[in-house]
Amino acid sequence: MDHSRNEKIGLAGQSLLRKPRILLAPLDWGLGHATRCIPLIRSLLKAGTEVWIAAEGMQQALLKEEFPELSFLPLKGYRVRYARSGAGLFTRMLLQAPMILKNIRKENEWLKEVVKENEFDAVISDNRYGLYHKDLPCIFITHQLHIKSPSGSWLDRLLRKRNYKYINRFTECWVPDMPGENNLAGELSHPFKKPAIPLHYIGWLSRFETFGATEKNSHLLVVLSGPEPQRSIFENKVIHEVSHYPGTATVVRGLPGSSSILPSTSMIRFYNHLTAAELNKEMAMAEFVISRSGYSTVMDLVTLGKKSILVPTPGQTEQIYLGAYLHERKIAMAVPQNQFLLQTSLDKARSFQYKIPEYSEPFLLEKTVTDFIRSLK
């Protein structure tokens, strides 16, 4: 009897019987890439897949809290550091470019090894450029097809060329925005020139759901996020401002897993981190939400129809563009960090004519995921 042949047949049968095994990895720049992966992971699990997550640090802590039953693999992040001033941010990013490119090459080698060890059927990368594989379907998720620079169109074109060079190594590109005019990211997600690979708009990715929580008058939710040192700089400004606020406020510091604690009062509560369900409830109760103009946060705010005051990270061209774009369309009110005063901003927000769009195509993500899983079988 040919035992080796029977062994191979048995292994093939097991492979056919098991669920499709998907490796998913978010970028480590702030928590936004991890939070927007939450609805995607839920959709993948609902579609009958086995999801493994590759991450480290705060991103891993956040996703482990939401999905403790899933398998996790350690994957080093890009670990980019931001400058203390907005003016120095782009220069510092350019100086870190060799390190970023080195990490992209390293994560590609890492992927080859873990695919051999764990028999993944597909890979989903949220903005991690090195997670492509010649033998597997690999999805790249981004809302930044067009990357803004402070130097104008010539550098924008150069960045687009570089961006598309990496994106085109993947099988498909999924964009977390709506197709057409009812979009949140403007020319970032709807550029004139698009990648060569198939492109799918999958709708807004929010981990939150609308429910019947009562909005509390004069209650604020402040959500801090993003890389250091700008997260701490804005936190210190918020603490100074909110200490004089006559209403109530909840401040979420964006530090999952941290042992650092700020004392709360009867009026102002501080949390290092809240679960998706807890933050969902807090956001629903707030009269206004104050946060960065990070795209994942924007998707959460619009999903819940919340009035917001956005404070873009200084020097971060994407957030500055999003703040201006959303302000112009009356979806949110944006204030530069160096002009942010809490009471002044609230006075302006109360007279601001908000026009928050409704989510008109809620099944885009589910359809995209279902079609993708079918293609694997």
N, C-alpha and C positions, 0 to 999 in steps of 0.2 A: 504493500500500500504506500502511496506517495503522501507521506505525512506533511511534507513542506507545502505541497500543492493544497492539501486540505486546510492547512493553517492559513494560507493566503486567502482562500475562499472565505474562511471564517472571519478573518479581519475585514475583508471587503464587505461582508454581510453586516458586520457590526457598524462599519462606517456608513452604510446605507440606512441602517435603522436609527442611528442616533440623530439628535437635532443638529441643524447647522450651527457650527461653532464660530462666533463672531468675536474678533478682537477689536475693542474700541479704545481710543486714546485721545484725551483732550490736551491742548496746549496749556502750559503752566503760567501764562501771563495773567495774573489775577484769577478770580474764581469764575468769571463769566463763561469761559469755554466748558468748564465742568458742569455748571448749573444748566446750561442749555442742552447738555447731553442727557439730562434726567428724562425729559419727555421722549427723547429718541430711544433710550434704553428701555423705557416702559413699552414703547411701541414694538421694539424688537422682541421683547419677552412675550408680549401679547401675540406676536406672529409665530411663536413657537421656536425661537432660537435659544441657544445657550450663549450668554454674553460673558466675555472676560474683559476686564478693564486694566489698562496699563497706565499708571500714574505714580506720583510721589507727593510727599508733603501735604499741603492744605487741600490740593485737588483730590488726592487719595482719601484723606480724612472725610471730606464732604461726601464723596460718592460711597464710601464704606458705610457712612451713617444712613444714607438713603437705601443702599442695597447690600446689607450685611451678608446676605446669602450668596453673593456672586464671588467668582474667583478673581483675584487681583495679582498682577505682575508688577514688580518694581521697574519703572522706566524713568531715568533721569530727565528732568526738564531742561529747557534752554537756559533757565536761571538768569534772565536778562535783568540788569539793574537800570533803573531810571535815574535821571539827573535830579538834583534838588531844584533847579530852575527850569522853567519851560524852554528858555532860549538854548540851554545846553543839551536838551533831550536828544535832538536829531544827531548832533555831533557824537554824543555818547553811544547812540545806537550804531552809527557807522563804525565807531572804534570797536564795537563788540561783534561786527559782522563776521570776522574770521572765526571767532568762537562759535557763533551760531551755525555757520557752514560746517564746522568740524562736528558739532552735535548732530546735524542732519545726516552726515555720513555715518556717524556712530550708530544712530537709531536705525538706519537702514540695515547695517550689519547685525544689530540686535534683533531686528525683525526676522531676518533669515534664520537665525538660530531658534527663536521661539516658535516659528512656524514648523520647523522640523520636529521640535520636542512636543508640540501640543496639537498638531494637525488642524490648524484653523482653516475654515472654509472661505473666509473673507475678512477684510480689515476695513475699519472706519476710522479715519483720522480727522480730528477737528483741528485743522490748521497746523498739523505736524508734517512738515514737508518730506521727511525721510521715510515715512511709513507706506511705501509702495513696494510691490512684489511682482515679479514678472509672471509668476504662476498662479496668482490669486486675483479675484476681483477686489479692487481697493477703491474706496470712496473717500474723496477729499471734501470736507465741509468748510465753507467760508462765506462770510457776507462781504468780504473785501476782495472783490475781483479787481477793483480799481484802488490802488494804494495812493493815498494823498501824501505829498511831501511839502515842506515849507519853501522849496525852491522853484516851484512852478512846473509847467507842462513838460519841459525837456527831461527833468528827473522823474516825473510821473511816468513818462513813456518808458524810460529805462527800467524803473521798478516793475511796471506791468510786464515787460518782456521777461524779466527775471522770474516774476511771480508765475507767469504762464508756463515758463520752461519747466518748473517743478510740478505745477498742477497737471500739465499734459502727460505726466508720467503715470497718473492714476487712471482708473477705468471710467469713473464718472465724477462729476462735481455737483454737490448738493448745496443749494443756497437757502439759508433760513430767512426767507422774505417772501412777500407776495409777488406774483408776476404782475406786470402792468403798472398803472398809476397808483394803486392803493398799496404803496410800499413804504417802508420805514427807513431804508438806508440810501435812497437816492442813487446817485451815480456810483456809489461804492458797490452796490449789488447789481446795478443795471448799466454797465458801461457800454459804450458804442461797440467796442471790440471785445469779443468774448473768447474763452479758451476753445481749443480744438476738440476736446472730448465732450461727450453728452452732458448737458447742463439741465438740472432739475430744480425748480423753485419749490421748496417743501413747506412753505408757510412759516408763520412765526412760531418759534420753539419756546414755549413757556412751561415751566413746571407747575404753574399756578392754575387754579380754577375759581370761577366766580361762584359765590355762595351768599347766603342771606345775612352776612355780618353787618351790623349797624355801624355806620360811619360816625365817629365821635367828633363833635365840634371842637376846633382848636387843638386836636391831637395830631402830632407830627410823627412820621417815621423817617429816620435818617439812616441810610444804608451806605456804609463805607466799604470801599473795595479797591482793588488794583494793586500794582506792585509798589514796593517801597522805593524811595522814601516819601513819595507823594501821598500815599495813604495816610501816613502818620502826620504829615504837614496839614492835610485837610482835617484830620481828626482833631488836632489841637485847636484849629480855628473853630470847628463845630462845638467843641466842649466850652470854649470861651463864650460863644454866642448863645448856646442853648441854656447856659446857667442863668441867663437873665430873662428867659422866656416865661411869660405868665401862664401858659397852658401846660399840657402834658406832652411828653415826647418819649419815644423809644429809639435808642441808638444801637444799631447792629454794627459791630466793629469790623466784621469780615475777617476774623482770625480763628477759624476752626482748629481745635486741638491746642490752642494757646493756653498757658497757665496764667498769663497776665490778666488782672482783673481791675475794672474801674468800679468804685462803689456807686450803687444806685440810691436814689432818694424816692420819696413818695410821688414826686412829679416827673422825674427823669430816670428812666431805667436803661441800664447798659447791658448789652449781651455781646460776648465774643462772637457768637454764631447762633443761628436758629435753624432748626430743620425746615424743610420746604413747607410742611404743613403749618408750623408756627409762624414762619415769615409770611405765608399766604394770609393767615388770619390778621397779622399785624398790619399788613399792607391794605387789606380790605377795610380795616377800622380807621385808618389815617385820613384826615382831611386833605393833607398834602404829604407827598413823599419827596424827600431831598436826597439826591444821589448823584453819582457820576453819570455821564452820558454814555456809559458802556452799552454796547448793543444788546447784550443779554438782559440787562436791567430794563432797557427800553422796551423789549418784547414783553417782559413781565408786566410793566406798567400799563401798556396798551391793552394787553389781554384782560386786565382787571378794570380798565377804563379809569385809571387814577390820574388826578391832577398832580403834576410833578414840577419840581424846580431842579433843573439839571446843572451841575457844576463840572464842566469838562476838565480832565486832567491837563494841567498846563503843559504845552508843547506837544501833546499827543494829537497829531493832526486828524486822526480818525474821529476822536471824540469831539474835537472842536468843530469839524464839519457836521457831524451828527447833531450837535447842539444847535448850530445855526440853521440847519435844514429843518429840524423838528420845530424850532421856534418860529421860523417863517411860515410853516404850515399850521401853526397853532396847536400842534400835537402836544408840545411841552414848552415850558418857559425855561430859557437858558441864561445863566449868569456866569461871567468869568470869575475864577476863584479870587483874584485880587480885588474884585468889586463885591464879593459876597458879604452881605450883612443880613442877618436872619430876619429881623423885623421889616427892614426895607424890602427885602425880596418877597416876604409874605404879603405885604401891602400891594406890591405890584401883581403878584399872582392872583390875588382876590379880584382884581379888575381885568385880568387877562382873559381874552375870549377863547377858551379852550375848545378845540374841535378834534376830539379823539376818535379815530376810526374804529369801526366794528370789524371783527374777524369774519370775513364773508365766505371763506373756503376752509373749514376746519378739518377736512379729511385729506388734505394734500400730503401730509406726513405719512398717514396710514397707508394711502395708496402707493406712495413711493416705496415705502418699506415692504409692503406686500409684493409688489412687482419685483423688487430686488431679491427677496427670499425665494420667490418662484423661480427666478433665473438660476439660483444655486442648485436646485433639485433636479 
